[in-house]
Amino acid sequence: MVAPQRHTYRMIVLDRWAENLRCPICRKTGTARLSQTDGWNAHADSVPEGFKVVGCNFYCSSCDSPVDP
């Protein structure tokens, strides 16, 4: 007799989107790509050159000010 096979399936819901960033001081612009897998926490998959992520906020690397999403 052959034992029945057991399969474990995990459904992963992945939301992805883009945020257009603009520094209010130096007017630098760029597009950040984000994703969310657990329904709550967003993760920055790519951040454009000249910007950085601190915690869950985007900042301009040149003038260190928060940017407008």
Distance bins in CASP14 RR format, pairs under 12 A and 6 or more apart:
PFRMAT RR
TARGET T0000
AUTHOR 0000-0000-0000
RMODE 2
METHOD distances of the structure
MODEL  1
10 37 0 0 0 0 0 1 0 0 0 0 0
11 37 0 0 0 0 0 1 0 0 0 0 0
12 35 0 0 0 0 0 1 0 0 0 0 0
12 36 0 0 0 0 0 1 0 0 0 0 0
12 37 1 0 0 1 0 0 0 0 0 0 0
12 38 0 0 0 0 1 0 0 0 0 0 0
12 39 0 0 0 0 0 1 0 0 0 0 0
13 35 0 0 0 0 0 1 0 0 0 0 0
13 36 0 0 0 0 1 0 0 0 0 0 0
13 37 1 0 0 1 0 0 0 0 0 0 0
13 38 0 0 0 0 1 0 0 0 0 0 0
13 39 1 0 0 1 0 0 0 0 0 0 0
14 34 0 0 0 0 0 1 0 0 0 0 0
14 35 1 0 0 1 0 0 0 0 0 0 0
14 36 1 0 0 1 0 0 0 0 0 0 0
14 37 1 0 1 0 0 0 0 0 0 0 0
14 38 0 0 0 0 1 0 0 0 0 0 0
14 39 0 0 0 0 1 0 0 0 0 0 0
14 42 0 0 0 0 0 1 0 0 0 0 0
14 43 0 0 0 0 0 1 0 0 0 0 0
14 45 0 0 0 0 0 1 0 0 0 0 0
15 33 0 0 0 0 0 1 0 0 0 0 0
15 34 0 0 0 0 1 0 0 0 0 0 0
15 35 1 0 0 1 0 0 0 0 0 0 0
15 36 1 0 1 0 0 0 0 0 0 0 0
15 37 1 0 0 1 0 0 0 0 0 0 0
15 38 0 0 0 0 0 1 0 0 0 0 0
15 39 1 0 0 1 0 0 0 0 0 0 0
15 40 0 0 0 0 0 1 0 0 0 0 0
15 41 0 0 0 0 0 1 0 0 0 0 0
15 42 0 0 0 0 1 0 0 0 0 0 0
15 43 0 0 0 0 0 1 0 0 0 0 0
15 45 0 0 0 0 0 1 0 0 0 0 0
16 32 0 0 0 0 0 1 0 0 0 0 0
16 33 1 0 0 1 0 0 0 0 0 0 0
16 34 1 0 0 1 0 0 0 0 0 0 0
16 35 1 0 1 0 0 0 0 0 0 0 0
16 36 1 0 0 1 0 0 0 0 0 0 0
16 37 0 0 0 0 1 0 0 0 0 0 0
16 42 0 0 0 0 0 1 0 0 0 0 0
16 43 0 0 0 0 0 1 0 0 0 0 0
16 44 0 0 0 0 0 1 0 0 0 0 0
16 45 1 0 0 1 0 0 0 0 0 0 0
16 46 0 0 0 0 0 1 0 0 0 0 0
17 31 0 0 0 0 0 1 0 0 0 0 0
17 32 0 0 0 0 1 0 0 0 0 0 0
17 33 1 0 0 1 0 0 0 0 0 0 0
17 34 1 0 1 0 0 0 0 0 0 0 0
17 35 1 0 0 1 0 0 0 0 0 0 0
17 36 0 0 0 0 1 0 0 0 0 0 0
17 42 0 0 0 0 1 0 0 0 0 0 0
17 43 0 0 0 0 0 1 0 0 0 0 0
17 44 0 0 0 0 0 1 0 0 0 0 0
17 45 0 0 0 0 0 1 0 0 0 0 0
17 69 0 0 0 0 0 1 0 0 0 0 0
18 30 0 0 0 0 1 0 0 0 0 0 0
18 31 1 0 1 0 0 0 0 0 0 0 0
18 32 1 0 0 1 0 0 0 0 0 0 0
18 33 1 0 1 0 0 0 0 0 0 0 0
18 34 1 0 0 1 0 0 0 0 0 0 0
18 35 0 0 0 0 0 1 0 0 0 0 0
18 44 0 0 0 0 0 1 0 0 0 0 0
18 45 0 0 0 0 1 0 0 0 0 0 0
18 46 0 0 0 0 1 0 0 0 0 0 0
18 47 0 0 0 0 0 1 0 0 0 0 0
18 48 0 0 0 0 0 1 0 0 0 0 0
18 69 0 0 0 0 0 1 0 0 0 0 0
19 29 0 0 0 0 0 1 0 0 0 0 0
19 30 0 0 0 0 1 0 0 0 0 0 0
19 31 1 0 0 1 0 0 0 0 0 0 0
19 32 1 0 1 0 0 0 0 0 0 0 0
19 33 0 0 0 0 1 0 0 0 0 0 0
19 34 1 0 0 1 0 0 0 0 0 0 0
19 35 0 0 0 0 0 1 0 0 0 0 0
19 42 0 0 0 0 1 0 0 0 0 0 0
19 44 0 0 0 0 1 0 0 0 0 0 0
19 45 0 0 0 0 0 1 0 0 0 0 0
19 46 0 0 0 0 0 1 0 0 0 0 0
19 47 0 0 0 0 1 0 0 0 0 0 0
19 48 0 0 0 0 0 1 0 0 0 0 0
19 51 0 0 0 0 0 1 0 0 0 0 0
19 53 0 0 0 0 0 1 0 0 0 0 0
19 56 0 0 0 0 0 1 0 0 0 0 0
19 57 0 0 0 0 0 1 0 0 0 0 0
19 58 1 0 0 1 0 0 0 0 0 0 0
19 67 0 0 0 0 1 0 0 0 0 0 0
19 68 0 0 0 0 1 0 0 0 0 0 0
19 69 1 0 1 0 0 0 0 0 0 0 0
20 28 0 0 0 0 0 1 0 0 0 0 0
20 29 1 0 0 1 0 0 0 0 0 0 0
20 30 1 0 0 1 0 0 0 0 0 0 0
20 31 1 0 1 0 0 0 0 0 0 0 0
20 32 0 0 0 0 1 0 0 0 0 0 0
20 33 0 0 0 0 0 1 0 0 0 0 0
20 34 0 0 0 0 0 1 0 0 0 0 0
20 48 0 0 0 0 1 0 0 0 0 0 0
20 51 0 0 0 0 0 1 0 0 0 0 0
20 58 0 0 0 0 0 1 0 0 0 0 0
20 67 0 0 0 0 1 0 0 0 0 0 0
20 68 0 0 0 0 1 0 0 0 0 0 0
20 69 1 0 0 1 0 0 0 0 0 0 0
21 27 0 0 0 0 0 1 0 0 0 0 0
21 28 0 0 0 0 1 0 0 0 0 0 0
21 29 1 0 0 1 0 0 0 0 0 0 0
21 30 1 0 1 0 0 0 0 0 0 0 0
21 31 1 0 0 1 0 0 0 0 0 0 0
21 32 1 0 1 0 0 0 0 0 0 0 0
21 33 0 0 0 0 0 1 0 0 0 0 0
21 34 0 0 0 0 0 1 0 0 0 0 0
21 44 0 0 0 0 0 1 0 0 0 0 0
21 46 0 0 0 0 0 1 0 0 0 0 0
21 47 0 0 0 0 1 0 0 0 0 0 0
21 48 1 0 0 1 0 0 0 0 0 0 0
21 49 0 0 0 0 0 1 0 0 0 0 0
21 50 0 0 0 0 1 0 0 0 0 0 0
21 51 1 0 1 0 0 0 0 0 0 0 0
21 52 0 0 0 0 0 1 0 0 0 0 0
21 53 0 0 0 0 0 1 0 0 0 0 0
21 57 0 0 0 0 0 1 0 0 0 0 0
21 58 1 0 1 0 0 0 0 0 0 0 0
21 59 0 0 0 0 1 0 0 0 0 0 0
21 60 0 0 0 0 1 0 0 0 0 0 0
21 61 0 0 0 0 0 1 0 0 0 0 0
21 65 0 0 0 0 0 1 0 0 0 0 0
21 66 0 0 0 0 0 1 0 0 0 0 0
21 67 1 0 1 0 0 0 0 0 0 0 0
21 68 1 0 0 1 0 0 0 0 0 0 0
21 69 1 0 0 1 0 0 0 0 0 0 0
22 28 1 0 0 1 0 0 0 0 0 0 0
22 29 1 0 1 0 0 0 0 0 0 0 0
22 30 1 0 0 1 0 0 0 0 0 0 0
22 31 0 0 0 0 0 1 0 0 0 0 0
22 32 0 0 0 0 0 1 0 0 0 0 0
22 48 0 0 0 0 0 1 0 0 0 0 0
22 51 0 0 0 0 1 0 0 0 0 0 0
22 58 0 0 0 0 1 0 0 0 0 0 0
22 60 0 0 0 0 1 0 0 0 0 0 0
22 65 0 0 0 0 0 1 0 0 0 0 0
22 66 0 0 0 0 0 1 0 0 0 0 0
22 67 1 0 0 1 0 0 0 0 0 0 0
22 68 1 0 1 0 0 0 0 0 0 0 0
22 69 0 0 0 0 1 0 0 0 0 0 0
23 29 1 0 0 1 0 0 0 0 0 0 0
23 30 0 0 0 0 1 0 0 0 0 0 0
23 48 0 0 0 0 0 1 0 0 0 0 0
23 50 0 0 0 0 1 0 0 0 0 0 0
23 51 1 0 0 1 0 0 0 0 0 0 0
23 52 0 0 0 0 0 1 0 0 0 0 0
23 58 0 0 0 0 1 0 0 0 0 0 0
23 59 0 0 0 0 1 0 0 0 0 0 0
23 60 1 1 0 0 0 0 0 0 0 0 0
23 61 0 0 0 0 1 0 0 0 0 0 0
23 62 1 0 0 1 0 0 0 0 0 0 0
23 63 1 0 0 1 0 0 0 0 0 0 0
23 64 0 0 0 0 1 0 0 0 0 0 0
23 65 1 0 0 1 0 0 0 0 0 0 0
23 66 0 0 0 0 1 0 0 0 0 0 0
23 67 1 0 1 0 0 0 0 0 0 0 0
23 68 1 0 0 1 0 0 0 0 0 0 0
23 69 0 0 0 0 0 1 0 0 0 0 0
24 58 0 0 0 0 0 1 0 0 0 0 0
24 59 0 0 0 0 0 1 0 0 0 0 0
24 60 0 0 0 0 1 0 0 0 0 0 0
24 63 0 0 0 0 1 0 0 0 0 0 0
24 65 1 0 0 1 0 0 0 0 0 0 0
24 66 0 0 0 0 1 0 0 0 0 0 0
24 67 1 0 0 1 0 0 0 0 0 0 0
24 68 1 0 1 0 0 0 0 0 0 0 0
24 69 0 0 0 0 0 1 0 0 0 0 0
25 59 0 0 0 0 0 1 0 0 0 0 0
25 60 1 0 0 1 0 0 0 0 0 0 0
25 61 0 0 0 0 0 1 0 0 0 0 0
25 62 0 0 0 0 1 0 0 0 0 0 0
25 63 1 0 1 0 0 0 0 0 0 0 0
25 64 0 0 0 0 1 0 0 0 0 0 0
25 65 1 0 1 0 0 0 0 0 0 0 0
25 66 0 0 0 0 1 0 0 0 0 0 0
25 67 0 0 0 0 1 0 0 0 0 0 0
25 68 0 0 0 0 0 1 0 0 0 0 0
26 50 0 0 0 0 1 0 0 0 0 0 0
26 51 0 0 0 0 0 1 0 0 0 0 0
26 59 0 0 0 0 0 1 0 0 0 0 0
26 60 1 0 0 1 0 0 0 0 0 0 0
26 61 0 0 0 0 0 1 0 0 0 0 0
26 62 1 0 1 0 0 0 0 0 0 0 0
26 63 1 0 1 0 0 0 0 0 0 0 0
26 64 0 0 0 0 0 1 0 0 0 0 0
26 65 0 0 0 0 1 0 0 0 0 0 0
26 67 0 0 0 0 1 0 0 0 0 0 0
27 60 0 0 0 0 1 0 0 0 0 0 0
27 62 0 0 0 0 0 1 0 0 0 0 0
27 63 0 0 0 0 0 1 0 0 0 0 0
27 65 0 0 0 0 0 1 0 0 0 0 0
27 67 0 0 0 0 0 1 0 0 0 0 0
27 68 0 0 0 0 0 1 0 0 0 0 0
28 48 0 0 0 0 1 0 0 0 0 0 0
28 49 0 0 0 0 1 0 0 0 0 0 0
28 50 1 0 0 1 0 0 0 0 0 0 0
28 51 1 0 0 1 0 0 0 0 0 0 0
28 52 0 0 0 0 0 1 0 0 0 0 0
28 58 0 0 0 0 0 1 0 0 0 0 0
28 59 0 0 0 0 0 1 0 0 0 0 0
28 60 1 0 1 0 0 0 0 0 0 0 0
28 61 0 0 0 0 1 0 0 0 0 0 0
28 62 1 0 0 1 0 0 0 0 0 0 0
28 63 0 0 0 0 1 0 0 0 0 0 0
28 64 0 0 0 0 0 1 0 0 0 0 0
28 65 0 0 0 0 0 1 0 0 0 0 0
28 67 0 0 0 0 1 0 0 0 0 0 0
28 68 0 0 0 0 0 1 0 0 0 0 0
29 48 0 0 0 0 1 0 0 0 0 0 0
29 49 0 0 0 0 0 1 0 0 0 0 0
29 50 0 0 0 0 0 1 0 0 0 0 0
29 51 0 0 0 0 1 0 0 0 0 0 0
29 58 0 0 0 0 0 1 0 0 0 0 0
29 60 0 0 0 0 0 1 0 0 0 0 0
29 67 0 0 0 0 1 0 0 0 0 0 0
29 68 0 0 0 0 1 0 0 0 0 0 0
29 69 0 0 0 0 0 1 0 0 0 0 0
30 46 0 0 0 0 0 1 0 0 0 0 0
30 47 0 0 0 0 1 0 0 0 0 0 0
30 48 1 0 1 0 0 0 0 0 0 0 0
30 49 0 0 0 0 1 0 0 0 0 0 0
30 50 0 0 0 0 1 0 0 0 0 0 0
30 51 1 0 0 1 0 0 0 0 0 0 0
30 58 0 0 0 0 1 0 0 0 0 0 0
30 60 0 0 0 0 0 1 0 0 0 0 0
30 61 0 0 0 0 0 1 0 0 0 0 0
30 67 0 0 0 0 1 0 0 0 0 0 0
30 68 0 0 0 0 0 1 0 0 0 0 0
30 69 0 0 0 0 0 1 0 0 0 0 0
31 44 0 0 0 0 0 1 0 0 0 0 0
31 45 0 0 0 0 0 1 0 0 0 0 0
31 46 0 0 0 0 1 0 0 0 0 0 0
31 47 0 0 0 0 1 0 0 0 0 0 0
31 48 1 0 0 1 0 0 0 0 0 0 0
31 49 0 0 0 0 0 1 0 0 0 0 0
31 51 0 0 0 0 1 0 0 0 0 0 0
31 58 0 0 0 0 0 1 0 0 0 0 0
31 67 0 0 0 0 0 1 0 0 0 0 0
31 69 0 0 0 0 0 1 0 0 0 0 0
32 42 0 0 0 0 0 1 0 0 0 0 0
32 43 0 0 0 0 0 1 0 0 0 0 0
32 44 1 0 1 0 0 0 0 0 0 0 0
32 45 0 0 0 0 1 0 0 0 0 0 0
32 46 1 0 0 1 0 0 0 0 0 0 0
32 47 1 0 1 0 0 0 0 0 0 0 0
32 48 1 0 0 1 0 0 0 0 0 0 0
32 49 0 0 0 0 0 1 0 0 0 0 0
32 50 0 0 0 0 0 1 0 0 0 0 0
32 51 1 0 0 1 0 0 0 0 0 0 0
32 52 0 0 0 0 0 1 0 0 0 0 0
32 53 1 0 0 1 0 0 0 0 0 0 0
32 56 0 0 0 0 0 1 0 0 0 0 0
32 57 0 0 0 0 0 1 0 0 0 0 0
32 58 1 0 0 1 0 0 0 0 0 0 0
32 59 0 0 0 0 0 1 0 0 0 0 0
32 67 0 0 0 0 1 0 0 0 0 0 0
32 69 0 0 0 0 1 0 0 0 0 0 0
33 42 0 0 0 0 0 1 0 0 0 0 0
33 43 0 0 0 0 1 0 0 0 0 0 0
33 44 1 0 0 1 0 0 0 0 0 0 0
33 45 1 0 1 0 0 0 0 0 0 0 0
33 46 1 0 1 0 0 0 0 0 0 0 0
33 47 0 0 0 0 1 0 0 0 0 0 0
33 48 0 0 0 0 1 0 0 0 0 0 0
33 51 0 0 0 0 0 1 0 0 0 0 0
33 53 0 0 0 0 0 1 0 0 0 0 0
34 41 0 0 0 0 0 1 0 0 0 0 0
34 42 1 0 1 0 0 0 0 0 0 0 0
34 43 1 0 0 1 0 0 0 0 0 0 0
34 44 1 0 1 0 0 0 0 0 0 0 0
34 45 1 0 0 1 0 0 0 0 0 0 0
34 46 0 0 0 0 1 0 0 0 0 0 0
34 47 0 0 0 0 1 0 0 0 0 0 0
34 53 0 0 0 0 1 0 0 0 0 0 0
34 56 0 0 0 0 1 0 0 0 0 0 0
34 58 0 0 0 0 0 1 0 0 0 0 0
34 69 0 0 0 0 1 0 0 0 0 0 0
35 41 0 0 0 0 1 0 0 0 0 0 0
35 42 1 0 0 1 0 0 0 0 0 0 0
35 43 1 0 1 0 0 0 0 0 0 0 0
35 44 0 0 0 0 1 0 0 0 0 0 0
35 45 1 0 1 0 0 0 0 0 0 0 0
35 46 0 0 0 0 1 0 0 0 0 0 0
36 42 1 0 1 0 0 0 0 0 0 0 0
36 43 1 0 0 1 0 0 0 0 0 0 0
36 44 0 0 0 0 0 1 0 0 0 0 0
36 45 0 0 0 0 0 1 0 0 0 0 0
36 56 0 0 0 0 0 1 0 0 0 0 0
37 43 1 0 0 1 0 0 0 0 0 0 0
37 45 0 0 0 0 0 1 0 0 0 0 0
40 56 0 0 0 0 0 1 0 0 0 0 0
41 55 0 0 0 0 0 1 0 0 0 0 0
41 56 0 0 0 0 1 0 0 0 0 0 0
42 53 0 0 0 0 0 1 0 0 0 0 0
42 55 0 0 0 0 0 1 0 0 0 0 0
42 56 1 0 0 1 0 0 0 0 0 0 0
42 57 0 0 0 0 0 1 0 0 0 0 0
42 58 0 0 0 0 0 1 0 0 0 0 0
42 69 0 0 0 0 0 1 0 0 0 0 0
43 53 0 0 0 0 1 0 0 0 0 0 0
43 55 0 0 0 0 0 1 0 0 0 0 0
43 56 0 0 0 0 1 0 0 0 0 0 0
44 51 0 0 0 0 1 0 0 0 0 0 0
44 52 0 0 0 0 1 0 0 0 0 0 0
44 53 1 0 1 0 0 0 0 0 0 0 0
44 54 0 0 0 0 0 1 0 0 0 0 0
44 55 0 0 0 0 1 0 0 0 0 0 0
44 56 0 0 0 0 1 0 0 0 0 0 0
44 57 0 0 0 0 0 1 0 0 0 0 0
44 58 0 0 0 0 1 0 0 0 0 0 0
44 59 0 0 0 0 0 1 0 0 0 0 0
44 69 0 0 0 0 0 1 0 0 0 0 0
45 53 0 0 0 0 0 1 0 0 0 0 0
46 53 0 0 0 0 0 1 0 0 0 0 0
47 53 1 0 1 0 0 0 0 0 0 0 0
47 54 0 0 0 0 0 1 0 0 0 0 0
47 55 0 0 0 0 0 1 0 0 0 0 0
47 57 0 0 0 0 0 1 0 0 0 0 0
47 58 1 0 0 1 0 0 0 0 0 0 0
47 59 0 0 0 0 0 1 0 0 0 0 0
47 60 0 0 0 0 0 1 0 0 0 0 0
47 61 0 0 0 0 1 0 0 0 0 0 0
47 67 0 0 0 0 0 1 0 0 0 0 0
48 58 0 0 0 0 1 0 0 0 0 0 0
48 60 0 0 0 0 0 1 0 0 0 0 0
48 61 0 0 0 0 1 0 0 0 0 0 0
48 67 0 0 0 0 0 1 0 0 0 0 0
49 60 0 0 0 0 0 1 0 0 0 0 0
49 61 0 0 0 0 1 0 0 0 0 0 0
49 62 0 0 0 0 0 1 0 0 0 0 0
50 58 0 0 0 0 0 1 0 0 0 0 0
50 59 0 0 0 0 1 0 0 0 0 0 0
50 60 1 0 0 1 0 0 0 0 0 0 0
50 61 1 0 1 0 0 0 0 0 0 0 0
50 62 1 0 0 1 0 0 0 0 0 0 0
50 63 0 0 0 0 0 1 0 0 0 0 0
50 64 0 0 0 0 0 1 0 0 0 0 0
50 67 0 0 0 0 1 0 0 0 0 0 0
51 57 0 0 0 0 0 1 0 0 0 0 0
51 58 1 0 1 0 0 0 0 0 0 0 0
51 59 1 0 0 1 0 0 0 0 0 0 0
51 60 1 0 0 1 0 0 0 0 0 0 0
51 61 1 0 0 1 0 0 0 0 0 0 0
51 62 0 0 0 0 1 0 0 0 0 0 0
51 63 0 0 0 0 0 1 0 0 0 0 0
51 64 0 0 0 0 0 1 0 0 0 0 0
51 65 0 0 0 0 0 1 0 0 0 0 0
51 66 0 0 0 0 0 1 0 0 0 0 0
51 67 1 0 0 1 0 0 0 0 0 0 0
51 68 0 0 0 0 0 1 0 0 0 0 0
51 69 0 0 0 0 0 1 0 0 0 0 0
52 58 1 0 0 1 0 0 0 0 0 0 0
52 59 1 0 1 0 0 0 0 0 0 0 0
52 60 0 0 0 0 1 0 0 0 0 0 0
52 61 1 0 1 0 0 0 0 0 0 0 0
52 62 0 0 0 0 0 1 0 0 0 0 0
52 63 0 0 0 0 0 1 0 0 0 0 0
52 64 0 0 0 0 1 0 0 0 0 0 0
52 65 0 0 0 0 0 1 0 0 0 0 0
52 66 0 0 0 0 0 1 0 0 0 0 0
52 67 0 0 0 0 1 0 0 0 0 0 0
53 59 1 0 0 1 0 0 0 0 0 0 0
53 60 0 0 0 0 0 1 0 0 0 0 0
53 61 0 0 0 0 0 1 0 0 0 0 0
53 66 0 0 0 0 0 1 0 0 0 0 0
53 67 0 0 0 0 0 1 0 0 0 0 0
53 69 0 0 0 0 0 1 0 0 0 0 0
54 60 0 0 0 0 0 1 0 0 0 0 0
54 61 0 0 0 0 0 1 0 0 0 0 0
54 64 0 0 0 0 1 0 0 0 0 0 0
54 65 0 0 0 0 0 1 0 0 0 0 0
54 66 0 0 0 0 1 0 0 0 0 0 0
54 67 0 0 0 0 0 1 0 0 0 0 0
55 66 0 0 0 0 0 1 0 0 0 0 0
56 66 0 0 0 0 0 1 0 0 0 0 0
56 69 0 0 0 0 0 1 0 0 0 0 0
57 64 0 0 0 0 0 1 0 0 0 0 0
57 65 0 0 0 0 0 1 0 0 0 0 0
57 66 1 0 1 0 0 0 0 0 0 0 0
57 67 0 0 0 0 1 0 0 0 0 0 0
57 68 0 0 0 0 0 1 0 0 0 0 0
57 69 0 0 0 0 1 0 0 0 0 0 0
58 64 0 0 0 0 0 1 0 0 0 0 0
58 65 0 0 0 0 0 1 0 0 0 0 0
58 66 1 0 0 1 0 0 0 0 0 0 0
58 67 1 0 1 0 0 0 0 0 0 0 0
58 68 0 0 0 0 1 0 0 0 0 0 0
58 69 1 0 0 1 0 0 0 0 0 0 0
59 65 1 0 0 1 0 0 0 0 0 0 0
59 66 1 0 1 0 0 0 0 0 0 0 0
59 67 1 0 0 1 0 0 0 0 0 0 0
59 68 0 0 0 0 0 1 0 0 0 0 0
59 69 0 0 0 0 0 1 0 0 0 0 0
60 66 1 0 0 1 0 0 0 0 0 0 0
60 67 1 0 1 0 0 0 0 0 0 0 0
60 68 0 0 0 0 0 1 0 0 0 0 0
61 67 0 0 0 0 0 1 0 0 0 0 0
END
